[in-house]
Amino acid sequence: MKSFLRDDFSRRGVCIGHEEASMDRVDIPRMTLHREKSSAQGTFGVLIGDNFRWHTVELPWKENKPNVSCIPCGTYHCDMAVSPRFGRVYHVRDVPGRTHILIHAGNYAGDIQEGYKTHSHGCILPGRKRGILGSQWGVLFSRHALSGIVCVLDGRSFQLSIIGEVG
């Protein structure tokens, strides 16, 4: 895991021991991802926090199979991390049967076996709005949305609850 993601402790100014101890605190920010619908073009939802609301797209639900499915509904801990490919992102931790699940920028999360494009292998892609790019539904202004999430949270860890009929 450390070879793929590097925790961004220098930006947060905390040591590992302090961060681990603070996870039980009740003041950790909480967000909810409300999944609304799923099709071969992706699983669409809305990510809601105290001060924002953004759209999301994930892969269609395929029984939590790595690289082709969105992750199961549940509650997850998310930490700021640095990805060699995507830069500053959030790492969704302790997803059953999965590794390297991120919240990162991207537009599409379709089923490639049905001919759709994807920028995700199980990750959550935020966007300012939904729309059609070419002939496929996706999220738009994704980098802007990810920057907004990082800014609102100031790089802090948070608790993510994923709810809905999908997963």
VMD Tcl script that builds the backbone (N, CA, C; Angstrom):
set m [mol new atoms 501]
animate dup $m
set s [atomselect $m all]
$s set {name element resname resid chain x y z} {
  {N N MET 1 A 0.822 -1.189 0.000}
  {CA C MET 1 A 0.000 0.000 0.000}
  {C C MET 1 A 0.865 1.251 0.000}
  {N N LYS 2 A 1.919 1.262 0.772}
  {CA C LYS 2 A 2.760 2.449 0.850}
  {C C LYS 2 A 3.422 2.769 -0.486}
  {N N SER 3 A 3.664 1.752 -1.329}
  {CA C SER 3 A 4.281 2.030 -2.618}
  {C C SER 3 A 3.298 2.715 -3.562}
  {N N PHE 4 A 1.985 2.520 -3.364}
  {CA C PHE 4 A 0.978 3.122 -4.223}
  {C C PHE 4 A 0.541 4.481 -3.707}
  {N N LEU 5 A 0.267 4.558 -2.426}
  {CA C LEU 5 A -0.204 5.794 -1.822}
  {C C LEU 5 A 0.722 6.226 -0.703}
  {N N ARG 6 A 0.915 7.516 -0.600}
  {CA C ARG 6 A 1.727 8.068 0.469}
  {C C ARG 6 A 0.831 9.007 1.256}
  {N N ASP 7 A 0.675 8.730 2.547}
  {CA C ASP 7 A -0.143 9.605 3.381}
  {C C ASP 7 A 0.472 10.988 3.432}
  {N N ASP 8 A -0.364 12.004 3.413}
  {CA C ASP 8 A 0.085 13.387 3.343}
  {C C ASP 8 A 0.130 14.015 4.730}
  {N N PHE 9 A 0.961 13.445 5.604}
  {CA C PHE 9 A 1.026 13.927 6.983}
  {C C PHE 9 A 1.698 15.289 7.081}
  {N N SER 10 A 2.614 15.607 6.147}
  {CA C SER 10 A 3.310 16.886 6.245}
  {C C SER 10 A 2.342 18.051 6.057}
  {N N ARG 11 A 1.345 17.928 5.177}
  {CA C ARG 11 A 0.398 19.001 4.971}
  {C C ARG 11 A -0.518 19.167 6.176}
  {N N ARG 12 A -0.920 18.075 6.772}
  {CA C ARG 12 A -1.833 18.140 7.903}
  {C C ARG 12 A -1.112 18.527 9.194}
  {N N GLY 13 A 0.181 18.333 9.249}
  {CA C GLY 13 A 0.935 18.733 10.422}
  {C C GLY 13 A 0.662 17.878 11.637}
  {N N VAL 14 A 0.346 16.605 11.458}
  {CA C VAL 14 A 0.108 15.725 12.593}
  {C C VAL 14 A 0.960 14.482 12.445}
  {N N CYS 15 A 1.216 13.838 13.555}
  {CA C CYS 15 A 1.970 12.595 13.497}
  {C C CYS 15 A 1.006 11.425 13.392}
  {N N ILE 16 A 1.504 10.277 13.004}
  {CA C ILE 16 A 0.659 9.108 12.794}
  {C C ILE 16 A -0.081 8.737 14.074}
  {N N GLY 17 A 0.581 8.733 15.189}
  {CA C GLY 17 A -0.052 8.359 16.445}
  {C C GLY 17 A -1.215 9.271 16.798}
  {N N HIS 18 A -1.043 10.576 16.595}
  {CA C HIS 18 A -2.108 11.525 16.890}
  {C C HIS 18 A -3.303 11.289 15.976}
  {N N GLU 19 A -3.056 11.068 14.694}
  {CA C GLU 19 A -4.142 10.864 13.731}
  {C C GLU 19 A -4.924 9.598 14.051}
  {N N GLU 20 A -4.224 8.521 14.360}
  {CA C GLU 20 A -4.911 7.278 14.677}
  {C C GLU 20 A -5.755 7.431 15.941}
  {N N ALA 21 A -5.253 8.147 16.908}
  {CA C ALA 21 A -5.988 8.324 18.160}
  {C C ALA 21 A -7.230 9.181 17.955}
  {N N SER 22 A -7.201 10.093 16.986}
  {CA C SER 22 A -8.318 11.005 16.811}
  {C C SER 22 A -9.483 10.389 16.047}
  {N N MET 23 A -9.364 9.193 15.501}
  {CA C MET 23 A -10.423 8.602 14.707}
  {C C MET 23 A -11.667 8.270 15.514}
  {N N ASP 24 A -11.545 8.137 16.823}
  {CA C ASP 24 A -12.690 7.836 17.661}
  {C C ASP 24 A -13.421 9.109 18.114}
  {N N ARG 25 A -12.926 10.263 17.751}
  {CA C ARG 25 A -13.539 11.513 18.175}
  {C C ARG 25 A -14.853 11.721 17.435}
  {N N VAL 26 A -15.804 12.314 18.108}
  {CA C VAL 26 A -17.104 12.536 17.502}
  {C C VAL 26 A -17.121 13.714 16.538}
  {N N ASP 27 A -16.074 14.532 16.529}
  {CA C ASP 27 A -16.077 15.709 15.671}
  {C C ASP 27 A -15.461 15.462 14.298}
  {N N ILE 28 A -15.195 14.211 13.935}
  {CA C ILE 28 A -14.680 13.932 12.609}
  {C C ILE 28 A -15.773 14.264 11.588}
  {N N PRO 29 A -15.425 14.957 10.504}
  {CA C PRO 29 A -16.444 15.281 9.497}
  {C C PRO 29 A -17.096 14.015 8.939}
  {N N ARG 30 A -18.367 14.160 8.612}
  {CA C ARG 30 A -19.117 13.039 8.052}
  {C C ARG 30 A -19.732 13.466 6.724}
  {N N MET 31 A -19.730 12.533 5.777}
  {CA C MET 31 A -20.375 12.762 4.495}
  {C C MET 31 A -21.200 11.542 4.141}
  {N N THR 32 A -22.219 11.763 3.345}
  {CA C THR 32 A -23.068 10.671 2.898}
  {C C THR 32 A -23.132 10.676 1.382}
  {N N LEU 33 A -22.912 9.512 0.795}
  {CA C LEU 33 A -23.082 9.325 -0.641}
  {C C LEU 33 A -24.412 8.592 -0.837}
  {N N HIS 34 A -25.388 9.299 -1.401}
  {CA C HIS 34 A -26.700 8.732 -1.696}
  {C C HIS 34 A -26.673 8.217 -3.136}
  {N N ARG 35 A -26.635 6.913 -3.304}
  {CA C ARG 35 A -26.678 6.337 -4.647}
  {C C ARG 35 A -28.119 6.377 -5.147}
  {N N GLU 36 A -28.286 6.840 -6.385}
  {CA C GLU 36 A -29.627 7.030 -6.923}
  {C C GLU 36 A -29.997 6.008 -7.986}
  {N N LYS 37 A -29.129 5.779 -8.931}
  {CA C LYS 37 A -29.455 4.840 -10.000}
  {C C LYS 37 A -28.177 4.251 -10.568}
  {N N SER 38 A -28.328 3.068 -11.163}
  {CA C SER 38 A -27.184 2.392 -11.761}
  {C C SER 38 A -27.592 1.816 -13.108}
  {N N SER 39 A -26.680 1.923 -14.059}
  {CA C SER 39 A -26.876 1.349 -15.382}
  {C C SER 39 A -25.495 0.994 -15.915}
  {N N ALA 40 A -25.433 0.533 -17.133}
  {CA C ALA 40 A -24.138 0.222 -17.742}
  {C C ALA 40 A -23.277 1.481 -17.889}
  {N N GLN 41 A -23.890 2.661 -17.824}
  {CA C GLN 41 A -23.135 3.911 -17.931}
  {C C GLN 41 A -22.558 4.356 -16.591}
  {N N GLY 42 A -22.917 3.679 -15.502}
  {CA C GLY 42 A -22.360 3.995 -14.192}
  {C C GLY 42 A -23.411 4.031 -13.104}
  {N N THR 43 A -22.931 4.133 -11.866}
  {CA C THR 43 A -23.790 4.292 -10.700}
  {C C THR 43 A -23.699 5.750 -10.282}
  {N N PHE 44 A -24.814 6.446 -10.338}
  {CA C PHE 44 A -24.829 7.879 -10.076}
  {C C PHE 44 A -25.374 8.155 -8.684}
  {N N GLY 45 A -24.816 9.180 -8.052}
  {CA C GLY 45 A -25.239 9.534 -6.716}
  {C C GLY 45 A -24.947 10.984 -6.411}
  {N N VAL 46 A -25.226 11.349 -5.162}
  {CA C VAL 46 A -24.964 12.700 -4.673}
  {C C VAL 46 A -24.181 12.582 -3.374}
  {N N LEU 47 A -23.049 13.274 -3.291}
  {CA C LEU 47 A -22.206 13.311 -2.098}
  {C C LEU 47 A -22.565 14.569 -1.323}
  {N N ILE 48 A -23.010 14.368 -0.079}
  {CA C ILE 48 A -23.488 15.493 0.724}
  {C C ILE 48 A -22.655 15.611 1.997}
  {N N GLY 49 A -22.132 16.807 2.221}
  {CA C GLY 49 A -21.420 17.146 3.449}
  {C C GLY 49 A -22.097 18.338 4.091}
  {N N ASP 50 A -21.516 18.856 5.170}
  {CA C ASP 50 A -22.111 19.994 5.863}
  {C C ASP 50 A -22.216 21.231 4.982}
  {N N ASN 51 A -21.203 21.454 4.143}
  {CA C ASN 51 A -21.150 22.697 3.383}
  {C C ASN 51 A -21.148 22.498 1.874}
  {N N PHE 52 A -21.500 21.312 1.396}
  {CA C PHE 52 A -21.496 21.110 -0.050}
  {C C PHE 52 A -22.353 19.933 -0.465}
  {N N ARG 53 A -22.600 19.892 -1.756}
  {CA C ARG 53 A -23.359 18.821 -2.389}
  {C C ARG 53 A -22.798 18.663 -3.803}
  {N N TRP 54 A -22.228 17.472 -4.079}
  {CA C TRP 54 A -21.676 17.213 -5.400}
  {C C TRP 54 A -22.207 15.907 -5.950}
  {N N HIS 55 A -22.210 15.805 -7.250}
  {CA C HIS 55 A -22.618 14.571 -7.920}
  {C C HIS 55 A -21.449 13.589 -7.934}
  {N N THR 56 A -21.760 12.309 -8.078}
  {CA C THR 56 A -20.724 11.285 -8.188}
  {C C THR 56 A -21.114 10.282 -9.264}
  {N N VAL 57 A -20.091 9.606 -9.778}
  {CA C VAL 57 A -20.306 8.444 -10.632}
  {C C VAL 57 A -19.317 7.372 -10.194}
  {N N GLU 58 A -19.802 6.153 -10.159}
  {CA C GLU 58 A -18.995 4.979 -9.843}
  {C C GLU 58 A -19.324 3.915 -10.873}
  {N N LEU 59 A -18.560 2.850 -10.871}
  {CA C LEU 59 A -18.855 1.725 -11.750}
  {C C LEU 59 A -20.208 1.115 -11.408}
  {N N PRO 60 A -20.833 0.412 -12.357}
  {CA C PRO 60 A -22.071 -0.315 -12.039}
  {C C PRO 60 A -21.805 -1.370 -10.965}
  {N N TRP 61 A -22.855 -1.761 -10.233}
  {CA C TRP 61 A -22.723 -2.790 -9.201}
  {C C TRP 61 A -22.578 -4.149 -9.864}
  {N N LYS 62 A -21.468 -4.837 -9.563}
  {CA C LYS 62 A -21.214 -6.191 -10.054}
  {C C LYS 62 A -20.658 -7.032 -8.918}
  {N N GLU 63 A -21.419 -7.103 -7.840}
  {CA C GLU 63 A -21.108 -7.952 -6.689}
  {C C GLU 63 A -19.736 -7.669 -6.068}
  {N N ASN 64 A -19.305 -6.407 -6.091}
  {CA C ASN 64 A -18.039 -5.981 -5.487}
  {C C ASN 64 A -16.813 -6.610 -6.147}
  {N N LYS 65 A -16.908 -7.011 -7.388}
  {CA C LYS 65 A -15.748 -7.589 -8.089}
  {C C LYS 65 A -14.722 -6.495 -8.348}
  {N N PRO 66 A -13.457 -6.735 -7.968}
  {CA C PRO 66 A -12.418 -5.718 -8.166}
  {C C PRO 66 A -12.310 -5.269 -9.619}
  {N N ASN 67 A -12.116 -3.992 -9.809}
  {CA C ASN 67 A -11.876 -3.331 -11.087}
  {C C ASN 67 A -13.080 -3.231 -12.008}
  {N N VAL 68 A -14.223 -3.828 -11.657}
  {CA C VAL 68 A -15.401 -3.740 -12.528}
  {C C VAL 68 A -16.667 -3.329 -11.783}
  {N N SER 69 A -16.605 -3.195 -10.449}
  {CA C SER 69 A -17.788 -2.903 -9.646}
  {C C SER 69 A -17.537 -1.725 -8.709}
  {N N CYS 70 A -18.643 -1.013 -8.402}
  {CA C CYS 70 A -18.557 -0.042 -7.311}
  {C C CYS 70 A -18.423 -0.816 -5.999}
  {N N ILE 71 A -18.069 -0.120 -4.946}
  {CA C ILE 71 A -17.876 -0.771 -3.648}
  {C C ILE 71 A -19.226 -0.930 -2.944}
  {N N PRO 72 A -19.306 -1.822 -1.943}
  {CA C PRO 72 A -20.581 -2.030 -1.245}
  {C C PRO 72 A -21.008 -0.815 -0.419}
  {N N CYS 73 A -22.308 -0.710 -0.202}
  {CA C CYS 73 A -22.804 0.290 0.742}
  {C C CYS 73 A -22.191 -0.006 2.106}
  {N N GLY 74 A -21.988 1.032 2.886}
  {CA C GLY 74 A -21.390 0.865 4.204}
  {C C GLY 74 A -20.789 2.168 4.668}
  {N N THR 75 A -20.078 2.116 5.780}
  {CA C THR 75 A -19.418 3.287 6.339}
  {C C THR 75 A -17.919 3.053 6.307}
  {N N TYR 76 A -17.200 4.033 5.785}
  {CA C TYR 76 A -15.755 3.916 5.557}
  {C C TYR 76 A -15.032 5.145 6.092}
  {N N HIS 77 A -13.796 4.937 6.470}
  {CA C HIS 77 A -12.922 6.028 6.890}
  {C C HIS 77 A -12.120 6.470 5.666}
  {N N CYS 78 A -12.012 7.772 5.456}
  {CA C CYS 78 A -11.278 8.318 4.305}
  {C C CYS 78 A -10.179 9.252 4.783}
  {N N ASP 79 A -8.974 9.062 4.239}
  {CA C ASP 79 A -7.817 9.896 4.566}
  {C C ASP 79 A -7.267 10.537 3.308}
  {N N MET 80 A -6.707 11.741 3.475}
  {CA C MET 80 A -5.994 12.382 2.381}
  {C C MET 80 A -4.771 11.538 2.043}
  {N N ALA 81 A -4.492 11.382 0.748}
  {CA C ALA 81 A -3.331 10.619 0.296}
  {C C ALA 81 A -2.829 11.243 -1.000}
  {N N VAL 82 A -1.651 10.837 -1.409}
  {CA C VAL 82 A -1.093 11.295 -2.678}
  {C C VAL 82 A -0.912 10.072 -3.567}
  {N N SER 83 A -1.570 10.095 -4.703}
  {CA C SER 83 A -1.486 9.021 -5.684}
  {C C SER 83 A -0.485 9.426 -6.762}
  {N N PRO 84 A 0.391 8.517 -7.186}
  {CA C PRO 84 A 1.313 8.854 -8.268}
  {C C PRO 84 A 0.587 9.254 -9.555}
  {N N ARG 85 A -0.598 8.719 -9.771}
  {CA C ARG 85 A -1.342 9.004 -10.994}
  {C C ARG 85 A -2.257 10.229 -10.877}
  {N N PHE 86 A -2.913 10.386 -9.710}
  {CA C PHE 86 A -3.951 11.406 -9.587}
  {C C PHE 86 A -3.582 12.572 -8.682}
  {N N GLY 87 A -2.449 12.508 -7.994}
  {CA C GLY 87 A -2.070 13.581 -7.077}
  {C C GLY 87 A -2.826 13.464 -5.766}
  {N N ARG 88 A -3.237 14.612 -5.203}
  {CA C ARG 88 A -3.943 14.624 -3.907}
  {C C ARG 88 A -5.356 14.094 -4.088}
  {N N VAL 89 A -5.676 13.059 -3.342}
  {CA C VAL 89 A -6.962 12.375 -3.420}
  {C C VAL 89 A -7.370 11.951 -2.013}
  {N N TYR 90 A -8.550 11.382 -1.889}
  {CA C TYR 90 A -8.933 10.728 -0.649}
  {C C TYR 90 A -8.905 9.222 -0.856}
  {N N HIS 91 A -8.351 8.524 0.125}
  {CA C HIS 91 A -8.251 7.068 0.113}
  {C C HIS 91 A -9.376 6.519 0.979}
  {N N VAL 92 A -10.240 5.702 0.393}
  {CA C VAL 92 A -11.344 5.066 1.114}
  {C C VAL 92 A -10.801 3.777 1.709}
  {N N ARG 93 A -10.732 3.708 3.014}
  {CA C ARG 93 A -10.050 2.607 3.705}
  {C C ARG 93 A -10.992 1.456 4.084}
  {N N ASP 94 A -10.387 0.272 4.202}
  {CA C ASP 94 A -11.036 -0.928 4.746}
  {C C ASP 94 A -12.303 -1.337 4.003}
  {N N VAL 95 A -12.253 -1.261 2.662}
  {CA C VAL 95 A -13.353 -1.747 1.844}
  {C C VAL 95 A -13.199 -3.265 1.734}
  {N N PRO 96 A -14.210 -4.034 2.117}
  {CA C PRO 96 A -14.077 -5.500 2.085}
  {C C PRO 96 A -13.727 -6.019 0.685}
  {N N GLY 97 A -12.654 -6.817 0.624}
  {CA C GLY 97 A -12.255 -7.435 -0.630}
  {C C GLY 97 A -11.652 -6.504 -1.665}
  {N N ARG 98 A -11.330 -5.271 -1.277}
  {CA C ARG 98 A -10.832 -4.287 -2.248}
  {C C ARG 98 A -9.646 -3.520 -1.689}
  {N N THR 99 A -8.811 -3.008 -2.574}
  {CA C THR 99 A -7.704 -2.137 -2.201}
  {C C THR 99 A -7.661 -0.959 -3.169}
  {N N HIS 100 A -6.962 0.088 -2.775}
  {CA C HIS 100 A -6.717 1.266 -3.604}
  {C C HIS 100 A -7.998 1.930 -4.099}
  {N N ILE 101 A -9.000 2.004 -3.264}
  {CA C ILE 101 A -10.230 2.715 -3.617}
  {C C ILE 101 A -10.031 4.185 -3.252}
  {N N LEU 102 A -10.186 5.047 -4.247}
  {CA C LEU 102 A -9.915 6.469 -4.076}
  {C C LEU 102 A -11.139 7.304 -4.435}
  {N N ILE 103 A -11.137 8.528 -3.969}
  {CA C ILE 103 A -12.011 9.570 -4.495}
  {C C ILE 103 A -11.090 10.458 -5.309}
  {N N HIS 104 A -11.234 10.403 -6.632}
  {CA C HIS 104 A -10.342 11.149 -7.521}
  {C C HIS 104 A -11.121 11.729 -8.694}
  {N N ALA 105 A -10.496 12.624 -9.433}
  {CA C ALA 105 A -11.142 13.261 -10.581}
  {C C ALA 105 A -11.272 12.276 -11.739}
  {N N GLY 106 A -12.346 12.429 -12.485}
  {CA C GLY 106 A -12.620 11.639 -13.677}
  {C C GLY 106 A -14.048 11.898 -14.108}
  {N N ASN 107 A -14.385 11.535 -15.328}
  {CA C ASN 107 A -15.709 11.833 -15.857}
  {C C ASN 107 A -16.608 10.615 -16.058}
  {N N TYR 108 A -16.022 9.492 -16.448}
  {CA C TYR 108 A -16.807 8.319 -16.814}
  {C C TYR 108 A -16.566 7.157 -15.855}
  {N N ALA 109 A -17.590 6.311 -15.681}
  {CA C ALA 109 A -17.432 5.075 -14.915}
  {C C ALA 109 A -18.381 4.017 -15.492}
  {N N GLY 110 A -18.280 3.834 -16.797}
  {CA C GLY 110 A -19.159 2.888 -17.473}
  {C C GLY 110 A -18.596 1.478 -17.502}
  {N N ASP 111 A -19.441 0.554 -17.910}
  {CA C ASP 111 A -19.080 -0.854 -18.051}
  {C C ASP 111 A -18.340 -1.036 -19.375}
  {N N ILE 112 A -17.037 -1.264 -19.306}
  {CA C ILE 112 A -16.249 -1.378 -20.542}
  {C C ILE 112 A -16.626 -2.617 -21.350}
  {N N GLN 113 A -17.145 -3.647 -20.690}
  {CA C GLN 113 A -17.572 -4.842 -21.418}
  {C C GLN 113 A -18.808 -4.578 -22.270}
  {N N GLU 114 A -19.517 -3.499 -21.972}
  {CA C GLU 114 A -20.667 -3.114 -22.786}
  {C C GLU 114 A -20.339 -1.930 -23.694}
  {N N GLY 115 A -19.054 -1.606 -23.815}
  {CA C GLY 115 A -18.614 -0.579 -24.750}
  {C C GLY 115 A -18.569 0.834 -24.217}
  {N N TYR 116 A -18.719 1.015 -22.909}
  {CA C TYR 116 A -18.676 2.358 -22.332}
  {C C TYR 116 A -17.277 2.699 -21.838}
  {N N LYS 117 A -17.003 3.993 -21.738}
  {CA C LYS 117 A -15.718 4.477 -21.234}
  {C C LYS 117 A -15.720 4.472 -19.712}
  {N N THR 118 A -14.511 4.381 -19.132}
  {CA C THR 118 A -14.394 4.495 -17.681}
  {C C THR 118 A -13.077 5.168 -17.305}
  {N N HIS 119 A -13.128 5.951 -16.260}
  {CA C HIS 119 A -11.940 6.525 -15.622}
  {C C HIS 119 A -11.778 5.940 -14.225}
  {N N SER 120 A -12.517 4.875 -13.934}
  {CA C SER 120 A -12.539 4.292 -12.597}
  {C C SER 120 A -12.344 2.785 -12.667}
  {N N HIS 121 A -11.675 2.269 -11.647}
  {CA C HIS 121 A -11.547 0.817 -11.477}
  {C C HIS 121 A -12.123 0.431 -10.112}
  {N N GLY 122 A -13.175 1.153 -9.723}
  {CA C GLY 122 A -13.821 0.928 -8.434}
  {C C GLY 122 A -13.885 2.178 -7.584}
  {N N CYS 123 A -13.260 3.249 -8.046}
  {CA C CYS 123 A -13.171 4.489 -7.277}
  {C C CYS 123 A -14.426 5.339 -7.432}
  {N N ILE 124 A -14.505 6.390 -6.629}
  {CA C ILE 124 A -15.620 7.334 -6.639}
  {C C ILE 124 A -15.140 8.606 -7.332}
  {N N LEU 125 A -15.869 9.039 -8.366}
  {CA C LEU 125 A -15.503 10.232 -9.127}
  {C C LEU 125 A -16.512 11.345 -8.840}
  {N N PRO 126 A -16.078 12.462 -8.241}
  {CA C PRO 126 A -17.001 13.566 -7.963}
  {C C PRO 126 A -17.100 14.513 -9.158}
  {N N GLY 127 A -18.217 15.216 -9.238}
  {CA C GLY 127 A -18.395 16.227 -10.279}
  {C C GLY 127 A -19.311 17.335 -9.804}
  {N N ARG 128 A -19.188 18.490 -10.426}
  {CA C ARG 128 A -20.068 19.614 -10.078}
  {C C ARG 128 A -21.484 19.386 -10.601}
  {N N LYS 129 A -21.606 18.677 -11.723}
  {CA C LYS 129 A -22.910 18.356 -12.293}
  {C C LYS 129 A -22.815 17.090 -13.121}
  {N N ARG 130 A -23.950 16.569 -13.520}
  {CA C ARG 130 A -24.027 15.426 -14.424}
  {C C ARG 130 A -24.294 15.930 -15.832}
  {N N GLY 131 A -23.845 15.155 -16.785}
  {CA C GLY 131 A -24.120 15.538 -18.156}
  {C C GLY 131 A -23.665 14.453 -19.111}
  {N N ILE 132 A -23.896 14.708 -20.385}
  {CA C ILE 132 A -23.496 13.765 -21.427}
  {C C ILE 132 A -22.230 14.284 -22.088}
  {N N LEU 133 A -21.218 13.435 -22.121}
  {CA C LEU 133 A -19.966 13.720 -22.822}
  {C C LEU 133 A -19.918 12.763 -24.012}
  {N N GLY 134 A -20.001 13.301 -25.217}
  {CA C GLY 134 A -20.112 12.420 -26.376}
  {C C GLY 134 A -21.474 11.764 -26.338}
  {N N SER 135 A -21.491 10.462 -26.140}
  {CA C SER 135 A -22.773 9.742 -26.072}
  {C C SER 135 A -22.956 9.023 -24.741}
  {N N GLN 136 A -22.172 9.424 -23.719}
  {CA C GLN 136 A -22.214 8.720 -22.438}
  {C C GLN 136 A -22.440 9.694 -21.293}
  {N N TRP 137 A -23.297 9.279 -20.346}
  {CA C TRP 137 A -23.498 10.064 -19.138}
  {C C TRP 137 A -22.259 9.991 -18.242}
  {N N GLY 138 A -21.986 11.083 -17.541}
  {CA C GLY 138 A -20.879 11.122 -16.602}
  {C C GLY 138 A -21.018 12.329 -15.695}
  {N N VAL 139 A -19.944 12.646 -14.984}
  {CA C VAL 139 A -19.914 13.861 -14.165}
  {C C VAL 139 A -19.011 14.876 -14.843}
  {N N LEU 140 A -19.334 16.147 -14.651}
  {CA C LEU 140 A -18.610 17.247 -15.282}
  {C C LEU 140 A -17.907 18.085 -14.221}
  {N N PHE 141 A -16.842 18.754 -14.609}
  {CA C PHE 141 A -16.072 19.618 -13.713}
  {C C PHE 141 A -15.555 18.836 -12.512}
  {N N SER 142 A -15.012 17.661 -12.779}
  {CA C SER 142 A -14.590 16.755 -11.711}
  {C C SER 142 A -13.395 17.289 -10.932}
  {N N ARG 143 A -12.407 17.847 -11.615}
  {CA C ARG 143 A -11.238 18.387 -10.891}
  {C C ARG 143 A -11.670 19.516 -9.956}
  {N N HIS 144 A -12.579 20.345 -10.435}
  {CA C HIS 144 A -13.092 21.435 -9.619}
  {C C HIS 144 A -13.809 20.894 -8.384}
  {N N ALA 145 A -14.621 19.840 -8.569}
  {CA C ALA 145 A -15.336 19.238 -7.432}
  {C C ALA 145 A -14.362 18.634 -6.427}
  {N N LEU 146 A -13.357 17.895 -6.903}
  {CA C LEU 146 A -12.371 17.293 -5.995}
  {C C LEU 146 A -11.624 18.385 -5.229}
  {N N SER 147 A -11.221 19.444 -5.911}
  {CA C SER 147 A -10.546 20.558 -5.229}
  {C C SER 147 A -11.447 21.175 -4.172}
  {N N GLY 148 A -12.739 21.273 -4.475}
  {CA C GLY 148 A -13.690 21.812 -3.510}
  {C C GLY 148 A -13.810 20.942 -2.273}
  {N N ILE 149 A -13.833 19.623 -2.466}
  {CA C ILE 149 A -13.903 18.707 -1.326}
  {C C ILE 149 A -12.665 18.859 -0.452}
  {N N VAL 150 A -11.492 18.881 -1.075}
  {CA C VAL 150 A -10.240 19.032 -0.328}
  {C C VAL 150 A -10.230 20.371 0.412}
  {N N CYS 151 A -10.701 21.413 -0.243}
  {CA C CYS 151 A -10.720 22.751 0.371}
  {C C CYS 151 A -11.683 22.803 1.553}
  {N N VAL 152 A -12.899 22.311 1.376}
  {CA C VAL 152 A -13.894 22.343 2.456}
  {C C VAL 152 A -13.407 21.555 3.666}
  {N N LEU 153 A -12.797 20.405 3.411}
  {CA C LEU 153 A -12.316 19.561 4.516}
  {C C LEU 153 A -10.946 19.978 5.020}
  {N N ASP 154 A -10.265 20.849 4.290}
  {CA C ASP 154 A -8.915 21.285 4.643}
  {C C ASP 154 A -7.974 20.091 4.825}
  {N N GLY 155 A -8.178 19.067 3.975}
  {CA C GLY 155 A -7.307 17.888 4.021}
  {C C GLY 155 A -7.574 16.938 5.177}
  {N N ARG 156 A -8.591 17.217 6.004}
  {CA C ARG 156 A -8.887 16.365 7.160}
  {C C ARG 156 A -9.496 15.036 6.728}
  {N N SER 157 A -9.300 14.030 7.534}
  {CA C SER 157 A -9.954 12.743 7.339}
  {C C SER 157 A -11.441 12.903 7.576}
  {N N PHE 158 A -12.236 11.982 7.042}
  {CA C PHE 158 A -13.674 12.034 7.257}
  {C C PHE 158 A -14.282 10.641 7.201}
  {N N GLN 159 A -15.511 10.543 7.663}
  {CA C GLN 159 A -16.266 9.308 7.627}
  {C C GLN 159 A -17.242 9.379 6.449}
  {N N LEU 160 A -17.237 8.378 5.597}
  {CA C LEU 160 A -18.110 8.316 4.439}
  {C C LEU 160 A -19.129 7.200 4.624}
  {N N SER 161 A -20.411 7.554 4.571}
  {CA C SER 161 A -21.487 6.556 4.598}
  {C C SER 161 A -22.083 6.480 3.209}
  {N N ILE 162 A -22.092 5.286 2.632}
  {CA C ILE 162 A -22.675 5.074 1.307}
  {C C ILE 162 A -23.997 4.352 1.505}
  {N N ILE 163 A -25.069 4.952 1.002}
  {CA C ILE 163 A -26.400 4.368 1.158}
  {C C ILE 163 A -27.099 4.339 -0.190}
  {N N GLY 164 A -28.113 3.520 -0.302}
  {CA C GLY 164 A -28.901 3.447 -1.515}
  {C C GLY 164 A -29.221 2.021 -1.874}
  {N N GLU 165 A -29.918 1.850 -2.959}
  {CA C GLU 165 A -30.342 0.529 -3.391}
  {C C GLU 165 A -29.258 -0.247 -4.114}
  {N N VAL 166 A -28.214 0.418 -4.547}
  {CA C VAL 166 A -27.135 -0.213 -5.302}
  {C C VAL 166 A -26.027 -0.622 -4.343}
  {N N GLY 167 A -25.611 -1.874 -4.359}
  {CA C GLY 167 A -24.502 -2.329 -3.535}
  {C C GLY 167 A -24.938 -2.741 -2.174}
}
mol reanalyze $m
mol bondsrecalc $m
mol representation Tube
mol addrep $m
